Amino acid sequence: MSHFHSTVSRRDFMKGLGIAGVGLGSAALASPVFHDLDELAISTSNSTKTYKEWWVKERDLGDPTTEIDWKIYNSYDPKAHPMPLMSGAGANGAMSPANAAARTKRQVDGILNKWPGGTLRDLALDGATGGNYPSIPFDGGNATTPSQRGSGVPAWDGTPEDNLVTLRAAAHFYGSPKAGAMQVTEQTKKFFNNTVTWTNVEKAEQDASGMRIPNKCQWIFAWFTKQNHAMNKLAMRNDPNDPWKNTVFRQGKAGENMAYSHAPQIQNQVMKFIKGLGYQAIKPTASSNVQFGVWSGLVEQGRTAHSCSPEYGLMIRYIDYVVTDLPLTPTKPIDSGVRSFCSECMTCAKVCPSNSLSLEKDTSWDSVDTGNNPGIKTWHMKWKSCAEIGGPFDCVNCQTNCPFDHDNDKASIHNLVRTVQGATPIFNSFFANFERNFDYNGQLSPEVHTDWWYRDLDTWEHDTLLGFGTKGW
């Protein structure tokens, strides 16, 4: 790609694909000129945009691709909209007695039969990643503030634009690939649980009745933690001949747990950094997190109801956020074609073993589960049926089968697909079928699972090697 040099317009690119005659008017509007295909795939970025790719379009502030009816949508009330009970007496979720017993049997079978992906060393690999989730104080805990550095030292004084650049730079160094910002309004306050209020307190307070946030904390900084795509593929267990079809190999689940270990570390460092600048950093309670990524332009909400990134698909562990009094320039919601692609693709819904995802082409205002918070037009998920089969602890089918998951630099065709679907939805159905026909996310062979342990550590590029300074996958 990097050695192909010619002047290529978007119209010429579409002609080169042999699709100039089909809807070219809509596909080739506002044609920029690119001097080579590298420029086409990745255009220039600046400090105020979240995404640099030209096909990721910014929308107006407060206007994401997921519609919200603010007359209906309210702060989430766990009592009014309960999620499945995961553990304990009467549990119907992943940790219910039936699911726990099946999991134990599956793991013992794997150990005794030495099933690649489910051997004792595979389970130990995953087990070591769990439990490394420190509890971060809601207000960020201890940090060295400007006044503690010396008498008369003031707080950091930057413009909202520069403050955003500053926080993004810090979060990226701590380990997050994307970050954005949003303003606290009467609408966005509803993104938090109903136990969170804004009052005239000077410092954030928390007790049994809830959390009180200072009125002066008017900005939200949001970012996400990336999940390892190469490891997630090792979790897939969808071969019809597998005795435990549609469960997971814990070897691959180690990638997810590693992301859960990384996320609190990033959160802790971001919060301490903001406090070190002389401002408050608060983590109010929110039972869901997708809304912060959608509103700040990091992701769109896809068919799974999860965060879907135009770069990383569903390989995002979760959107993290803090409320602060450090002024920030809000970043705009995006339309990268993800949501329109989901309407045609339906891959995640078709591979869902519990039929918990919608197969309807269009989104809906109608809730389908008690856990759904009304007032959102989306594809609503049936959390109860997902949990009853052990999801998400024992199932990764929807997440791993998303066409947007593919690592960019190893599959250039997927970058071109992203470009085309971002510019026009005409070929979404074709690309979705293309994806399924190639079966990119089938269960990997026992040899692949075993070979992971003997991979060339000098050339295998998917490990997180702290301190090496490489980005991406």
C-alpha positions in Angstrom: 0.0 0.0 0.0 2.7 2.5 1.0 4.5 2.0 -2.4 1.4 2.8 -4.5 1.5 6.4 -5.5 -1.0 8.1 -7.8 -3.6 10.8 -7.4 -6.8 9.0 -6.3 -10.1 10.8 -5.7 -13.0 9.2 -3.9 -14.8 9.0 -7.2 -11.9 7.2 -8.8 -11.6 4.9 -5.8 -15.2 3.8 -6.3 -14.7 3.3 -10.0 -11.7 1.2 -9.2 -13.9 -1.1 -7.2 -16.1 -1.5 -10.2 -19.1 0.1 -8.5 -19.3 3.5 -10.2 -22.6 2.8 -11.8 -24.5 1.9 -8.6 -25.5 4.9 -6.5 -22.4 6.8 -7.4 -24.1 10.0 -6.8 -24.5 9.3 -3.1 -21.2 7.5 -2.8 -19.0 10.1 -4.3 -20.2 13.3 -2.8 -17.7 15.9 -1.5 -14.8 14.1 -3.1 -11.5 14.9 -1.5 -8.3 14.2 -3.4 -5.8 11.7 -2.1 -2.3 11.3 -3.4 -2.0 7.7 -2.5 -4.1 4.9 -0.9 -2.4 5.5 2.5 -3.8 9.1 2.5 -7.2 7.7 1.5 -7.3 5.2 4.4 -6.1 7.7 7.0 -6.5 11.4 6.5 -5.0 14.2 8.7 -6.1 14.7 12.2 -6.2 17.7 14.6 -6.5 18.2 18.3 -10.3 18.8 18.4 -11.5 15.7 16.4 -11.7 12.3 18.0 -11.2 10.4 14.7 -8.8 11.3 11.9 -10.3 9.1 9.2 -12.2 11.2 6.6 -15.2 8.9 6.4 -15.9 9.3 10.2 -18.3 12.3 10.1 -18.9 14.5 13.1 -22.5 15.3 14.1 -23.8 18.2 16.0 -23.2 18.2 19.8 -26.0 16.4 21.5 -27.1 14.6 18.3 -25.6 11.1 18.2 -26.8 8.3 15.9 -28.7 6.8 18.8 -31.9 8.7 19.3 -33.1 9.7 22.9 -36.5 10.9 23.9 -35.7 13.1 26.9 -39.3 13.2 27.9 -39.1 9.5 28.7 -35.5 8.9 29.3 -34.5 9.3 33.0 -31.6 8.4 35.3 -31.4 4.7 35.7 -33.2 3.2 38.6 -31.9 -0.3 39.5 -35.1 -1.1 41.5 -37.4 -0.1 38.6 -35.3 -1.8 35.9 -33.5 -4.7 37.5 -30.8 -6.6 35.7 -30.5 -10.4 36.1 -29.2 -11.6 39.4 -25.8 -13.0 38.7 -25.0 -14.8 41.9 -26.4 -15.9 45.2 -29.8 -17.4 46.2 -32.2 -17.4 43.3 -29.6 -16.3 40.8 -30.4 -16.7 37.1 -27.2 -15.3 35.8 -23.7 -16.5 34.9 -22.9 -17.4 38.5 -26.1 -19.3 39.2 -25.7 -22.8 40.7 -26.5 -24.5 37.4 -24.1 -22.4 35.3 -21.4 -22.7 38.0 -21.7 -26.5 38.1 -21.6 -26.7 34.3 -18.5 -24.5 34.2 -16.7 -26.6 36.8 -17.5 -29.8 34.9 -16.3 -28.2 31.6 -13.1 -27.0 33.2 -12.3 -30.4 34.9 -13.0 -32.2 31.6 -10.6 -29.8 29.9 -7.8 -30.4 32.4 -8.2 -34.2 32.5 -8.5 -34.6 28.8 -5.8 -32.0 28.1 -8.0 -30.0 25.6 -5.9 -27.2 24.0 -7.4 -23.9 25.2 -8.8 -25.6 28.4 -5.7 -27.2 30.0 -4.6 -26.4 33.5 -2.0 -23.9 32.2 -4.7 -22.2 30.1 -6.9 -21.9 33.2 -4.0 -20.6 35.3 -3.2 -18.0 32.6 -6.8 -16.6 32.9 -6.9 -17.0 36.7 -3.8 -14.9 37.2 -5.5 -12.0 35.3 -8.5 -12.0 37.7 -8.7 -10.2 41.0 -6.4 -7.4 39.9 -9.1 -4.8 40.1 -8.3 -2.3 42.8 -11.2 -0.3 44.2 -10.6 3.3 43.2 -12.0 6.0 45.5 -15.0 7.8 43.9 -13.1 11.1 44.3 -9.7 9.8 43.0 -8.1 9.3 46.4 -4.8 10.8 47.3 -2.8 12.9 44.8 -0.2 15.6 45.1 -2.1 18.9 44.5 -0.5 22.2 43.4 -0.8 23.7 46.9 1.0 20.7 48.3 3.9 21.3 46.0 4.7 24.7 47.5 3.1 27.8 48.9 1.3 29.9 46.4 1.5 27.3 43.6 -1.8 27.8 41.5 -3.9 25.3 39.7 -3.2 24.6 36.1 -4.5 27.4 33.9 -5.3 26.4 30.4 -7.9 27.0 27.8 -10.7 24.4 27.4 -9.1 23.3 24.1 -5.7 22.9 25.6 -7.0 21.1 28.6 -8.7 18.5 26.4 -5.4 18.0 24.5 -3.6 17.7 27.8 -5.9 15.1 29.2 -6.0 13.1 26.0 -2.2 13.1 25.9 -2.0 11.8 29.5 -4.8 9.2 29.0 -3.0 7.9 25.9 0.2 7.5 27.8 -1.6 5.7 30.6 -3.0 3.2 28.1 -6.2 4.5 26.4 -6.3 4.9 22.6 -9.3 7.3 22.5 -10.6 10.0 24.7 -13.2 12.7 24.4 -15.2 15.2 26.5 -18.8 16.3 27.1 -20.6 18.9 29.1 -22.8 18.3 32.1 -26.3 19.4 31.3 -29.7 18.6 32.7 -29.9 16.0 29.9 -26.5 14.4 30.5 -27.1 14.2 34.2 -29.6 11.5 33.4 -26.7 9.3 32.2 -25.9 8.6 35.9 -28.0 6.6 38.3 -30.8 8.2 40.2 -28.7 8.3 43.4 -26.4 11.0 41.9 -27.3 14.7 42.3 -25.6 18.1 41.6 -25.7 20.5 44.6 -23.9 23.5 46.0 -21.3 21.5 47.9 -17.7 22.5 47.6 -16.4 18.9 47.4 -18.1 15.7 46.3 -19.8 13.8 49.0 -21.0 10.2 49.3 -23.1 8.4 51.9 -25.8 5.7 52.0 -28.3 8.0 50.4 -26.2 8.6 47.3 -23.6 10.9 45.8 -23.6 14.7 45.7 -21.5 16.4 43.0 -20.5 20.1 43.1 -22.4 22.3 40.7 -19.1 23.7 39.4 -18.1 20.2 38.1 -19.5 20.8 34.6 -17.4 18.6 32.4 -17.1 14.9 31.8 -13.9 13.3 30.4 -14.4 9.9 28.8 -12.0 7.3 27.4 -12.0 3.5 26.8 -9.8 0.5 27.5 -8.9 -1.6 24.5 -9.3 -5.4 24.6 -6.9 -7.8 22.9 -8.5 -9.0 19.7 -6.0 -11.8 19.1 -6.6 -13.3 22.5 -10.4 -12.9 22.2 -10.4 -15.1 19.1 -8.8 -17.9 21.3 -12.0 -17.8 23.4 -14.3 -18.9 20.6 -15.9 -22.2 21.0 -18.6 -22.5 18.2 -17.6 -25.7 16.4 -20.7 -28.0 16.2 -18.5 -31.0 17.2 -17.2 -29.3 20.4 -18.9 -31.0 23.4 -19.2 -27.5 25.0 -20.3 -25.5 22.0 -21.1 -21.8 22.5 -19.1 -21.6 25.7 -15.6 -20.2 26.0 -12.0 -21.3 26.3 -10.6 -19.5 29.3 -7.3 -19.2 27.5 -8.9 -16.6 25.3 -10.9 -15.0 28.1 -7.6 -14.1 29.7 -7.5 -11.2 27.2 -10.8 -9.8 28.6 -9.7 -10.2 32.2 -6.4 -8.4 31.3 -8.4 -5.5 30.1 -10.4 -5.5 33.3 -7.0 -5.3 35.1 -5.8 -2.5 32.9 -8.9 -0.3 33.2 -8.7 0.5 36.9 -5.0 1.4 36.5 -5.8 3.9 33.8 -8.7 5.3 35.8 -6.6 5.7 38.9 -3.9 7.5 36.9 -6.3 9.8 35.0 -8.0 10.8 38.2 -4.8 11.5 40.0 -3.5 13.5 37.1 -6.5 15.8 37.1 -6.2 16.2 40.9 -2.5 16.9 40.4 -3.5 19.8 38.1 -5.6 21.3 40.9 -9.1 20.1 39.9 -11.6 17.6 41.1 -12.0 14.2 39.5 -15.1 12.3 40.5 -16.6 8.9 39.3 -20.4 9.1 39.9 -22.3 5.9 39.8 -23.7 4.8 36.3 -24.9 1.3 35.8 -24.2 1.6 32.1 -21.3 3.2 30.3 -22.1 3.2 26.5 -23.8 6.6 26.7 -20.5 8.4 27.6 -18.7 7.0 24.6 -21.6 7.7 22.2 -22.1 11.3 23.4 -18.4 12.2 23.4 -17.8 10.7 19.9 -15.7 7.7 20.8 -18.1 5.1 19.5 -21.6 4.4 18.2 -24.1 2.1 19.8 -24.4 -1.1 17.7 -26.9 -3.9 17.5 -25.4 -5.6 20.6 -26.3 -2.5 22.6 -22.6 -2.2 23.4 -20.0 0.3 22.3 -18.9 -0.2 18.7 -15.8 1.7 17.5 -15.1 2.3 13.8 -11.5 1.3 14.5 -11.8 -1.5 17.0 -15.4 -2.8 16.7 -16.6 -4.4 19.9 -13.0 -4.9 21.2 -13.6 -2.3 23.9 -13.8 -3.5 27.4 -15.8 -0.4 28.6 -16.1 3.3 28.5 -14.6 5.0 31.5 -15.3 8.6 32.6 -14.8 11.2 35.3 -16.6 14.4 36.2 -14.4 17.4 36.7 -14.3 21.1 37.2 -11.4 21.4 34.7 -13.0 23.2 31.7 -13.0 21.1 28.6 -14.0 21.6 25.0 -16.7 19.0 24.2 -16.1 16.5 21.4 -18.8 15.8 18.9 -20.7 12.5 18.3 -19.8 10.6 15.2 -21.4 8.8 12.3 -18.9 6.4 10.9 -21.5 4.1 9.2 -21.3 1.6 12.1 -25.0 1.9 13.0 -26.2 1.8 9.4 -24.0 -1.2 8.8 -25.5 -3.0 11.9 -29.0 -2.6 10.3 -27.9 -4.9 7.4 -25.2 -7.1 9.0 -27.0 -8.9 11.9 -24.1 -11.2 12.4 -24.0 -10.8 16.2 -27.7 -11.6 16.5 -27.4 -14.7 14.2 -24.6 -16.2 16.2 -26.2 -15.5 19.6 -27.1 -18.9 21.1 -29.8 -17.4 23.4 -31.5 -15.3 20.8 -31.0 -12.3 23.0 -30.2 -9.8 20.2 -32.7 -8.3 17.8 -32.9 -9.5 14.2 -35.0 -6.5 13.2 -33.5 -4.3 10.6 -34.7 -1.1 12.2 -34.2 0.1 15.7 -37.1 0.5 18.1 -38.3 2.5 21.1 -39.8 -0.6 22.7 -38.0 -2.2 25.6 -37.7 -6.0 25.6 -36.2 -6.6 29.1 -36.6 -5.2 32.6 -33.0 -4.0 32.4 -33.7 -1.7 29.5 -33.9 1.9 30.4 -36.8 3.4 28.4 -36.4 6.4 26.1 -33.7 5.1 23.7 -34.3 4.1 20.1 -31.9 1.2 19.6 -31.7 -2.6 19.3 -32.6 -3.5 22.8 -30.9 -6.6 24.4 -32.6 -9.3 26.4 -30.3 -9.3 29.3 -32.2 -12.1 31.2 -31.9 -14.7 28.5 -28.2 -13.8 27.9 -27.4 -14.2 31.6 -29.4 -17.5 31.8 -27.0 -19.3 29.4 -24.0 -17.9 31.3 -23.3 -14.7 29.3 -21.3 -12.7 29.3 -19.0 -14.8 31.5 -19.3 -17.9 29.4 -20.1 -16.6 26.0 -18.3 -14.2 23.6 -20.1 -15.0 20.3 -21.6 -11.5 19.7 -18.5 -9.6 20.6 -16.0 -11.7 18.7 -18.0 -12.0 15.5 -18.3 -8.2 14.8 -16.8 -7.4 11.4 -15.3 -4.2 12.8 -13.0 -6.2 15.2 -10.3 -7.0 12.7 -6.9 -5.7 13.4 -6.4 -2.9 10.9 -2.8 -3.3 9.9 -2.9 -7.0 9.2 -6.0 -7.0 7.0 -5.9 -4.0 4.6 -9.2 -5.1 2.9 -11.0 -4.3 6.1 -9.7 -0.7 6.1 -11.1 -0.4 2.6 -14.4 -1.9 3.7 -14.5 0.6 6.6 -13.9 3.4 4.1 -16.7 2.4 1.7 -19.3 1.6 4.3 -18.5 4.9 6.1 -19.1 6.9 2.9 -22.2 5.0 1.7 -24.5 2.3 3.0 -25.2 0.9 -0.4 -22.8 -2.1 0.0 -23.4 -2.9 3.7 -25.4 -6.1 2.9 -22.7 -7.3 0.5 -19.9 -6.7 3.0 -21.8 -8.5 5.8 -22.3 -11.6 3.6 -18.7 -11.3 2.5 -17.6 -11.5 6.2 -19.8 -14.5 7.0 -18.8 -16.4 3.9 -15.1 -16.2 4.9 -15.9 -17.4 8.4 -13.3 -15.2 10.1 -14.4 -16.1 13.6 -14.8 -19.8 13.6 -13.3 -21.9 16.5 -9.6 -22.1 16.2 -7.9 -25.4 15.9 -6.3 -27.3 18.8 -2.9 -26.7 17.2 -3.4 -22.9 17.3 -4.3 -23.0 21.0 -1.2 -25.1 21.7 1.0 -23.1 19.5 0.2 -19.9 21.5 2.3 -21.2 24.3 5.3 -21.7 21.9 4.9 -18.5 19.9 8.0 -16.6 18.9 8.1 -13.9 21.6 10.4 -11.8 19.5 7.9 -11.5 16.6 4.4 -12.1 18.1 3.0 -8.5 18.4 -0.2 -8.9 20.4 1.1 -8.9 23.9 1.0 -5.8 26.1 4.6 -5.1 26.8 4.7 -2.3 29.3 7.2 0.4 28.6 7.8 -0.4 24.9 5.9 2.5 23.5 4.1 0.8 20.7 0.5 1.6 19.9 -2.4 -0.1 18.1 -3.0 -3.8 18.4 
